[in-house]
């Protein structure tokens, strides 16, 4: 049985594929100008601020593994584990709201502890 991903899931997966391929420019084509992102460091508003938040992380990603992805007409949830230069496992999840083919809201959850431990070990 084959099924087509929902509209929101299609956008979320295309966005995931772009940033995990280190193509921040392509990833940003899926982000609305007025995006609001709620993430561990706090609320991020606007595409420029979102890009500034994501770009450094995208550059240190060395591998990504999809754990699961689900969606409906407007909402998608993508959970993954990334390997980065400083840490072997950096799991994360994003629940996004999509309107007119763009991500307008993201609740972004990730574990900061492995990165904090890597920083402490490096010092």
Secondary structure, DSSP 4 states (H G I P E B T S, - for coil): ---PPPHHHHHHHHHHHHHHTT-HHHHHTTEEEEEEEEETTEEEESHHHHHHHHHHHHHHEEEEEEEEEEE-SSEEEEEEEEEESS-S-EEEEEEEEEETTEEEEEEEEE--HHHHHHHHHH-
